[in-house]
Amino acid sequence: MTAPIMLLGTALLFLMRGMSLRANMVVIVLLPLVATFVGVLGVSGFMFTGDITKIATVLAAVALVTAPAALYLSRAQAKRTVWERQMRDQERAAERSRRELIAWVSHDLRTPLADIKALAEALGDSVVTSPDEVVDFAREIDVNTVRLSQMVDDLFEMSRIHSGALRLDFEPLDVREVVDEVAGALTAAARRAEVCLDVDLPPTAVPVVASSTALSRVLTNLVVNAIAHTPHGGSVRIQVASGGTDVTIGVTDTGGGIAEEDLPRIFEMAYRGTAARTPVNSAGLPVGSGMGLAIAQGLVAAHDGLIVASNTDAGSRFEVTLPGGTARPKAASVTRSADTHRRP
């Protein structure tokens, strides 16, 4: 007698395969109880005796206990399933980023190393003897050495961010001072690139509790990125606004914008996007390693903040939102001090 019930239950589960996990769990729990009752009823000749009534009462009581338990357990299992799926997706994304990072770094390291080797061999073999040429070759070696150093620094920074070893010192500061410092340091580079660098600051102090070194690194990465992607005669604008409990720092350029397919991945490690976002000039600017925006995102997250990228009519805009006031960021509890000797 129980076999047809189990077959019907299996068919019901098949029909319910598109429904929620909780509904399926309730059916799975109740199915044996129903099959047991039908089996006992069949053995008794379908006679509702006192024993059948007692068995039905016991089975009903069991159902009243197991059905809510099934709902609770199925909800917990559903959450666990979703969490596991998200973790798998994150692991796949991280693995994809690591593969891309290795590919980019291996390519980018090879180029300056090859240049240094060729220049050093030329000097060693006395291919160039003119003092001016020797100076030029030495300068090229120095430029490529600086480029390699910057790439190694970026790799080290990303490893600290991803391993949880990022160390920041949080202190009260005025955002305007950090912006002025970054703008002053990059004015000459913007001038060489023939890009106008403007700063729009409020007249009163904009207080935040942050790491001045980390915040300077974030803004430097964003402004350098904006200048590098802005054609000659264009402009880059840094704006600071304070509204409510948040502080917003925007970096807007006239570089033509970011391809829509690149926007979702713009902050991934070593992701440089399509040719539409290839730097159009690099006068006086460090050659990027493809990790600048990823580093900026990690540092902003350590401040319990948010960084987003969007397109404007003339170019693109990167906006950093930080908690304002004098409250210590919640994310500071997971970062253990700061390397104050590190240059932005």
Secondary structure, DSSP 8 states (H G I E B T S, - for coil): -HHHHHHHHHHHHHHTTTS-HHHHHHHHHHHHHHHHHHHHHHHTTS---HHHHHHHHHHHHHHHHHHHHHHHHHHHHHHHHHHHHHHHHHHHHHHHHHHHHHHHHHHHHHHHHHHHHHHHHHHHTTS---HHHHHHHHHHHHHHHHHHHHHHHHHHHHHHHHHT------EEEEHHHHHHHHHHHHHHHHHHTT-EEEEE--SS--EEEE-HHHHHHHHHHHHHHHHHTS-TT-EEEEEEEEETTEEEEEEEE-S----TTTGGGTTSTT----GGGS-S--TT-----S-HHHHHHHHHHHTT-EEEEEE-SSSEEEEEEEEBTT---GGGGGS----TTS--
